[in-house]
Amino acid sequence: MALRVAFTLLQCWHRVPGGTARAALELADALAARGDVELVGVGPAGRGPARAGFEPTIPVRRLPLPYQAVYDLWSRTSMLSPERVTGQVDVVHVTAPTVPARRNAPVIVTLHDVFPITHPHVLTKRGARLLGRGVELAKTRAELVLCSSEQTLEQCRSAGFDPERLRLVPLGVRPSDVADADRTRVLDRYGLDSGFLLWVGTVEPRKNLATLVRAFRDAELGETELILVGPDGWDESMAALLAAGGPRCRSLGAVPAADLGALYAEATALVFPSLAEGFGLPALEAMAQGTPVIGSTGTAIAEVVGDTGLLVDPTDASALAAAMQRIVSDGELRSTLGEQARRRSLSYTWDRTAELTVAAYREVIDG
């Protein structure tokens, strides 16, 4: 008999859903494809759809409040269980650190990071408060906590989580070969020449874009462009960033998911010098296209990339500039790292993420 799971997806209605929503939706699709899990999505009040590009493919039941009010209620009370709208389920899977109290079914929480503890300054004041409370509630309300990376798992342990309730569940990627026609279509659509440096993410302080554009400006890269892809978040001015990067630094803003594969495939490298990452999906997605990554030491990016990319101190603009110069000038290095990255990415699949997730479901059900 299929397990019936309440699966929270409120983040898909955020102004900027971000990587947490993308990971939840990819996992939902992989779980639904198995046939041994019946997922019931949990969304906020209203009839409006989720943000474009973040529409769930599973059925969604709506809570009676908007997501902001739901988060406040969950952080302060034991009211409004997801089971109120899903009915009886075997497990409640909370896919972000906004954690309701247990009602009947056991609660499992996915934590991609513990930034409210380790990097509170990179969050908005409201985000630091709500997510910090959510991390604390995950300690007491969750039967199991699923961590996306070894780093997050170790940070949870250091933050006082019961080690016996932590499980490593890495994220995945969908491997795909991008057709030549799609490559040409995307290059033409955005007025690009092949061989640019690429950054992908939400524009926010922890992504370290100020250091990236300064390093790009100072590096000797010929006519190579730096292309920034992703929605505006908070506390960063894209206009100021572009001015600092110079005329070869461009922003495409948010792009359709259908265009991302070609952008990764046509890039010389993904430059991803975040100050903090709980996993780093863009790095893995670039690797799956055979594109090497310039990433950050001391973050989960290094865990994902391993020895298939160039890793630098994200606060060292000179080191970042040198890494960009090296990857642009050395075609043999790019080819070697790109092939190694592609092979490494094969070990990260959403099917494997789903398998480990279902194992966690059965563990809490069987006691």
N, C-alpha and C positions, 0 to 999 in steps of 0.2 A: 504494500500500500504506500502511495506517495506521501511524503512528509508535507504538511501544510505549514507554511512559513509566512508570518507577517514581516514584510521587508520595507524598511523606511526609505522613502525617496523624496523627502521634503526639500532637500537641497536642489532638486531639479527645477524648483520654482524661484530660486534666488535670482537677484539681479545679475550676478555673475556666478553661475553654478560651479565652475572650476573643476579641478581634477577629482575631487571627492565624488561629484555627481557622475563624471565619466566612468570612474572605477565601479561605482555601484551599478550603473546601467550595463556595463560590459559583463559584470558578474551575474546580474539578473538574467541576461540573455544566455550565458553559459549554463546557469542552473536550470533554466526553463527547458533547454535543449536536452537535458539528461533524461527526463521522463520520470524520475523518482522523487521530484520535488514540485509541489504546487505553490507558487509564489503569489501572495496577495500584496500588492504595493500599498503603501500608506503615504498619502499626500495631504496638503493643507486644504483649508476651506476654499470654496469657489468653484466655478465652472470653467474658468480659463485654463488653457493648456499650459504645460510646462514651457520653459524657455525654448526657443527654436533650436533644434539640434540636440535637445536633452529630453525629448519625449519618451517616456517609458513604453516599452512594447508589452509589458505585462499588465493585467488589470489593476487598477488603482482605486482604492476606497479613500474617501476624503474625510479628514477630521473636521470638527465643527468650528475651527479657528484658523486664522492665517498663521503661517509658519513662525512669525516673530512671537506671537502670543503663545503658541505651542511650546516654543523653546523656553520662554519665561516660566510657563506653568510647570514644565518638566523639571526645570532647575530648582524650583522652590517647593514643589508639592509631589504627592504620589497620585495626582489626578490625571485623567485622560489617557488611559492606556491605549496603545494601538489596537488592542483586542476589542475595544469598544466599537470599532468600525469593521474589523475583519471577521469578527466572530471567533469561534474556537480555533486555535492553531496549536501546533506542536512546539513551535519556537518563535520568538520575536527576535529578528535580526536587525539591530540598529547600525546603520552604515555610516554614521557620523557621530562625533562626540556630543550629542544632545540626547540624553539618556532618560527614558521614562522608567518609572518604577515597575517592578514585576507585578502582574495581576494573577494569572494562572500559569501561563507558559513560561519556561525559562528564557532569560534574556542573554543574547550574545551581542557583543559590541565589536565593530571593526574600528581600530585606531590606526590611521595612517601616520600620525605623528603626535607628539605631546608638546607642541610649540607653546601653549599657554604656560608651561612650566619652564621649558628650555629657552624659548625666544619670545617672551610676551611682548617685547617692543616691536615686533614685526606685525602685530595684529592691531585692529582697531580696538578702542577701549571697550566697546560692547562685545566684540568678538573675544577679546581676552577674558572678559568676565564670564560670558556664557560658556565658552569652550573650556575655560579653566574649571568651571563648576561641573561641566560634563565629564571631563577627565576624572575629577574626584568621584563623581557618582558611578563611573564605570568600575571603580575599585570595589564598590559595595553592591552594586545592582546587577553586575554581569556575572553569569556563571563562567563564561569564558570570554577572553579578550583576544581578538585576532589581529596580529600586528603585521603590517605590510613589509617590514624590513627587520633585519637583525638589529639595526641601530635603534629603531623604535621599540623593539622588544626589550633591549637592554636599558633604554631610558625609562620604560615602564617599570622595570624591576628596580631601578634606582629611585624611582618616584614612590615606591612603597607598594606596588601591586604584588599580589601573591604570585610568585613564580609558577606555582602549580596550575594557575588559571590562564597563563599566557601561551598562545600558539602562534607560530610563524606561518603566515599565509601570504606569500608574495603575490603581486599582481601579474598580469599577463599582457600579451600583445597578440594581435591578429596578423600573422605573417601573410604578406601578399606581394605579388610582383606587379608593379605599376606599368601599365601598357604605355608604349611610346606615344600613342594618341593622347592619353591623359597627361603625360609629361608636357607635350606640346601645347595642349589646351590650357594648362595651368600657367605655363611660362608666358603664353600670349595674354592670358586674362590679366595678369598682374604686371606685364611689361618687364619681365625678368630675362636675364641671360643666365644660362646654366653656370654653376660654380660660385654661388654666393655663400656667405656664412649666414647661418640661420639661428634664430632664437625663437622658442615657442613657450607661451605661458600666459598667466594673468599679470598685468602690470601692477606690481605692488612692491613694497620695500624689500622683502626678503629675496626677491629675484635678482637684486644686485645689479640692476640695469645701468645705474650711474657709473659703476666701475667698468662694466662691459663697454659702454660707448666711449668712455675715456681711453680704455686700452685699445679699442678699435681705431680711434682717431690717431693714437700715437704709434700704432704698428705700421710697418712698411709692407703694404699689401697690394700695391699696384692699383688696379681698377676694381678689385673685389669689393662687392657691396655687403653690408650687414642688413639683413632683413628681419624685422621684428614682427612676430605674428601672435596675436592674442588680444583679448578685450581689455579695456581700461578697468583697473580695480580701484585702488585708493592710494592717497598720499604720494602719488607720482605724477608729474606733468610730462605727457608724451611730447609736447612741443619743446620743452626744455631739454629732454633727452635727445631729440632729433637735432636740435641746434648744437648740442655738445658733440654729437657724433659726426657732424659735417655732412656734406652733400651726398656721400655714398651710403649714408644710413637712412633707411626707409622703414616705415611702419605700414603693414597691410591691415592692421586691426584684426578683428575676429574673422576667420575664414571658414567656409563650410568644411565639415569633416571629410567630404569627398575630395577636397583639394590638398589635404595635409600630406597624404602619402606621396604625391608627386613633389611637393615642396621638400620633404625629407630626402627623397631619392635624388633630386637635382642639386642638393646642397653639397658644398665641399665638406662641411662639418656642421654639426649642431654645437653651438657655444652656449653652455648652460651653467653659468658660474653662481648658482644660488648660494645664499648664506646658510640656508637650511632647506632640506627636502625630506619628506617622510618616505619617499620612494623615488620619484622622478620619472613619470610615464613618458614625457617627451624624449628622454634619453633612450629608453627602451624602444620607442617607436622609430627613432632615427636608426638605431642599431639594426632593427628588423629590415630596413631598406639598404643595409650595407653602408651606412654613413657613419663615420667615426664621430666621437663625442669629445669635446673639451669640457670637462666637468670639474666639480669642486671636491677637494680633499675634505675630510671631516664631516661629510654628509652621506646620506644613503645613496646619492648618485654614484659615489665611488664603489659602493657595494654592488650596484647594478652593472656598472661599466667594467669593473675589474681591470684587467690589464689590456683591454681592447681599445682604450682611448688615452687621452692625455689629461692628467689630473693636476690641478694647480690650487694654490691657496687663493680662495675667491676674493680676499682683500688685497691681493698683490696685483695691481694693474700691470706692472712691468712683466711679471711672469705670465699673465694672461695674454698680453700682447705678443710675447715671445712664442707662446704656444700657437697662437693664430698664424704668426709668420711661418712657423715650422710646418703646420698642416697645409697651408696654402702653397708653400714652395716645394714641398717634397711629395711628388706624386706616388712614388713607391711606398712611402710610409702610409699615405692615405689608402692606397689599395690594400696593403697588408692589414691595417687596423680595421678597415671597412669589412673585409672578409671575416676577420676574427670576431668582429661585433655581430655580424649576421649569424654566425654559428652560435655565439653565446646567447643570442636572443631566442634561439629555438628551445631553450630550456625553460623559458617563461611563457606559459600558455594560459589562457583563461580557462581551458578545460582542467588544467592542474589546479588553478585557484578554486574552481568549483568543486573539484574532488576533495580538496582539503577542507573546504567550507562544509560540505555535506558530512564529512567525518566529524567535524565539530558539532554539527546538529545532532548526529546520532549519539555522540558522547554525552551530551547534556540530557538527552531523552532517556538513554539507557542508565544514566546515573553512574 
